[in-house]
Amino acid sequence: MKPVIISDHAAARYFERVEAGFDVEEVRKRMLNAIGSQLKAAAATGSTSIPIDGFTYLLEGRTVTTVIDGSRAMTRGNHRQRKRARQVREGETQ
């Protein structure tokens, strides 16, 4: 039997909702205080990603969709994972 895989998103939601470990709104505020101007500038130019301090922030329009380690940002495997995650969100799976 294959093991169950827990995505980063699911782990974060578990930590937030089940363990009540962190406040998502507080995290958003902290991100905006720290790097909001850089994210806003990137979104205004239509960028889909921006590297900041060793991490890459991926954007869809004005929405930051994820943060990844900058050294992994543009690998082919990560592109496939993002495409698969988008398909799942949009209900395009078999």
N, C-alpha and C positions, 0 to 999 in steps of 0.2 A: 504494500500500500504506500502510495506517495505521501510525503509530509504536506501538511497545510502550510501555506505561505501567508504571512501577514504583511501587508503593504505598509509603507511608512505612513501613508494617509490614515489607514485603519488604526495603526498604533497611536498616532497623534489624537485621533478622535476618541479612542479608548481612554487615553490618559486624560483628555479634557473632560469627557462626559461620565465615565465610570469611576475613575479614580479622583476626579475633580482636582487634577494636579496643576492646571494652569488656566488662566483667563485669556481666551483668544483675543478679546478686544484690547487687553493690555499689551499683548504681543504686537498687534497691529499698530498701536500707538508708539511703542518702542521702535518698531521698524521705521515708521514714518518720521519720527524725531531724528533717528540716526541717518537715514539715507533717502528720505522722502523727496528731497530736491533732485537728487540724481535719478530716481525712478520717474519722477514727473517729467524731467527733461527727455529721458529715453522714450517714454510713452508719447510725448508730444511729437517726436520725430518718426514715430511708427516703428521703433525698434522692437524686436521680438526677444532680445536678451541684452543684459548689461552686466559686465563683470565689475564687482565692487569688493575690494579687500579680500581677494582670494575665493570669492563665491560668485556664481553666476545666477542672476535673477531672470527667470523666464516670464515674458509678458504676453498676454493676448489682449490687444487693445490697451486699456488703462488698468488691466487686472494683472497683478503678479500671481502667476499660477503655481510656481514652485521655486525653491532655492536649492541649487546643487553645488557641490564642491567644484570650484573652477577648473581643477585639473581634469574633471570628468565631463565638462560641459558639452563638448562637441563630438564625443565619441559616437560611433555608429550605433552601438548597443543602446545608449541612452536615447537616441533619436527613435529607435524602435519601441522602447518602453513608453516614451511620451506619446507616440502614435497609438499604441495599444490602449493606453489609459484614456486617451481622447475618444477612441472608438467605444470603449466600455461606457464612458460618461454619456455618449450620444446614442447608445443603444444599438450599435452596429455590430454586435457580436453574434455568433451563431448559436 
